[in-house]
Amino acid sequence: MRYRFVSATAAHVMNPPAVHASRHKAALAFIFVTVALDMLAFGIIIPVMPQLVVELTGGSLAQGAVWVGIISTLFMAMQFVFSPVQGALSDRYGRRAVILISSLGLGVDFIAMALAPALWLLLVGRAVSGICAASFSTANAYIADVVPKEKRAAAFGVLGAAFSVGFVLGPALGGVLGHWHLRLPFWVAAGLALLNFGYGWFVLPESLPPERRAPRFDWRHANPFGAVLLLRRYPQVLGLAVVFFLINLAQFSLNSTYVLYTDFRFGWGPQAVGYTLALVGLCSGIVQGGLVRRLMPKLGERWMILAGLALCVAGYLLFGLAPSVGLFLLAIPVFCLGGLAGPPAQSMMTHLVDPHEQGRLQGALSSLRGLAGIFGPAMFANLFALFISQHAPVPHLPGAAFVLAALLLAVAALVAMRATRHAATPAALVDAPMAQPAIGDGTAPELPSPDSVEQIP
């Protein structure tokens, strides 16, 4: 038997990293496209869903409004319940299968809603949509699998930008399509979801190899309340999860009252609301898709979280207290700069959780988002109604919902200061050892040292 030395360079040639890098880029591109297309599909039906509900309830606007509220709550409740289930399934069986099945389910479900002859079938369709939309948590877990720690905040930021693209384009496209036919947006949404499924079938590799998966699927943890137990095991993660929940809860002050508030204060109609919401989406995309990546190496995760929360507080206060249209419009970029907080908070949580629990972590976070969606809209809408009524506790404060949102985020900032007080600096994070992300066959190539010895028979 004879021996020869194999250098690390030669081993590099035998397992070229460019191949793995290209597969990573293709996989990440699919995840971003998945989020953008899914948000586009959901956004498309927003302008026509209330009209379709009114049609299916016999033309009564009042009755239709009640059912729209019920449908929205049902959608968020399904996300609350099933996000941990999808996360746990992806930890046990891999991310690829869960994401593809969800995309296929969305496509079929949109077709069913396009054909729905009765309200009960539309209700079932929205429930199924809520279940399948829980795949957002799996997409986030995929990012945690394949992106190095020091780059995750930027990756989550780009994911947020993809979210914003769907938010901007979806309702606008849905309004145009709905002008031609009330159910046409559902057919287009189905086409987008099925196109995404077909694209992913050929492009998306698995990100979680068998050796890094959870040993079994545990129903005790695959539920919203079991997911909280996971967060309790990581005290720093629990604090950041509270911040995440408060950010999402405050967001519903805009979702629930923006249209009514701007009509009450400034007399804005649908066109002005549409333009300003498009501006919100554009600014959010710029912040999360560009600024997060550039500021992350300079500020680090902790200071980006705190700066983002401070800007969010300022933005909400400007929304609620602005005495003029000009100051209200100024609040939009200030508020959107608050988007600096979300991606680093999500990234920091992934650093602290074991690889085989990333899906459960993202499922728990999606459940918190769903919980905020269950209680937030009614809370802020009723607060707005109270403060424009004759029984308002404080007169001339129609923006009370935004002021409450600012207070919630001030609390979130205090929690974040405590939860991140031991956070690593950017330099320490980059230098920290980490496992190589795996794609496809589940193993990243190990490069031997220059003095490795290969036996040749």
Summary of the structure (lengths in Angstrom):
residues: 457
radius of gyration: 23.5
end to end distance: 5.3
largest distance: 95.3
contacts: 1656
relative contact order: 0.16
helix: 78%
strand: 2%
